[in-house]
Amino acid sequence: MKNIKKVLAAVLMIAVMFSITGCNSSDYKKAAQLMADGDYAAASEMFKALGDYEDSADQAKECDYQIAKAAFDAGDYENAIELLTALGDYQDSADLISQATDKVLSAAAREAKAMKDDFISVEHLFLGLLDEQDQTTSELFRAFNLKKDAFLQQLTAVRGNQRVTTDNPEDTYNALQKYGQDLVELARKQNPVP
């Protein structure tokens, strides 16, 4: 009787393990097919649900990478950067983040050169953002009705014909003196301290 119980327990254990392994194998194949079909979001979810079955974790990372790369290629840098950051050093994740930044910096450098400036300054970076808009910046600029031509007009009004020849050009614009008020000086005039 003891031997029969042991045999039944062993058979039951094997049956349970087989059913679990069989389910995982079937789910893994489904996830792999979804991945092959380009449905990376669904494949990633299935691979993540499989946990440490075979190379499911690696396959989930590859799916997430493909999702991030597609977002990057579509100009949706905010989502791409979020996904790529979560992937850490997987493949060229860090390089793709750098590419988005590089596009804006390259546009800023072109603007500085076009304006015959020696340094890249804040206005060049802003112009770079206007030139290399992604989904987020495009929506933001649209919400505040920011357009490159209008920004350049205002920049010319503040900057005049001065060039950026130092690493701190804002000091040369006298923008605060022209367009601001010294509140401390006004307070002193209103209530002089003896």
Secondary structure in CASP SS format (residue, H / E / C, confidence):
PFRMAT SS
TARGET T0000
AUTHOR 0000-0000-0000
METHOD secondary structure of the structure
MODEL  1
M C 1.00
K H 1.00
N H 1.00
I H 1.00
K H 1.00
K H 1.00
V H 1.00
L H 1.00
A H 1.00
A H 1.00
V H 1.00
L H 1.00
M H 1.00
I H 1.00
A H 1.00
V H 1.00
M H 1.00
F H 1.00
S H 1.00
I H 1.00
T H 1.00
G H 1.00
C H 1.00
N H 1.00
S H 1.00
S H 1.00
D H 1.00
Y H 1.00
K H 1.00
K H 1.00
A H 1.00
A H 1.00
Q H 1.00
L H 1.00
M H 1.00
A H 1.00
D C 1.00
G C 1.00
D C 1.00
Y H 1.00
A H 1.00
A H 1.00
A H 1.00
S H 1.00
E H 1.00
M H 1.00
F H 1.00
K H 1.00
A H 1.00
L C 1.00
G C 1.00
D C 1.00
Y C 1.00
E C 1.00
D C 1.00
S H 1.00
A H 1.00
D H 1.00
Q H 1.00
A H 1.00
K H 1.00
E H 1.00
C H 1.00
D H 1.00
Y H 1.00
Q H 1.00
I H 1.00
A H 1.00
K H 1.00
A H 1.00
A H 1.00
F H 1.00
D H 1.00
A C 1.00
G C 1.00
D C 1.00
Y H 1.00
E H 1.00
N H 1.00
A H 1.00
I H 1.00
E H 1.00
L H 1.00
L H 1.00
T H 1.00
A H 1.00
L H 1.00
G C 1.00
D C 1.00
Y C 1.00
Q C 1.00
D C 1.00
S H 1.00
A H 1.00
D H 1.00
L H 1.00
I H 1.00
S H 1.00
Q H 1.00
A H 1.00
T H 1.00
D H 1.00
K H 1.00
V H 1.00
L H 1.00
S H 1.00
A H 1.00
A H 1.00
A H 1.00
R H 1.00
E H 1.00
A H 1.00
K H 1.00
A H 1.00
M C 1.00
K C 1.00
D C 1.00
D C 1.00
F C 1.00
I C 1.00
S C 1.00
V H 1.00
E H 1.00
H H 1.00
L H 1.00
F H 1.00
L H 1.00
G H 1.00
L H 1.00
L H 1.00
D H 1.00
E C 1.00
Q C 1.00
D C 1.00
Q H 1.00
T H 1.00
T H 1.00
S H 1.00
E H 1.00
L H 1.00
F H 1.00
R H 1.00
A H 1.00
F C 1.00
N C 1.00
L C 1.00
K C 1.00
K H 1.00
D H 1.00
A H 1.00
F H 1.00
L H 1.00
Q H 1.00
Q H 1.00
L H 1.00
T H 1.00
A H 1.00
V H 1.00
R H 1.00
G C 1.00
N C 1.00
Q C 1.00
R C 1.00
V C 1.00
T C 1.00
T C 1.00
D C 1.00
N C 1.00
P C 1.00
E H 1.00
D H 1.00
T H 1.00
Y H 1.00
N C 1.00
A H 1.00
L H 1.00
Q H 1.00
K H 1.00
Y H 1.00
G C 1.00
Q C 1.00
D C 1.00
L H 1.00
V H 1.00
E H 1.00
L H 1.00
A H 1.00
R H 1.00
K H 1.00
Q H 1.00
N C 1.00
P C 1.00
V C 1.00
P C 1.00
END
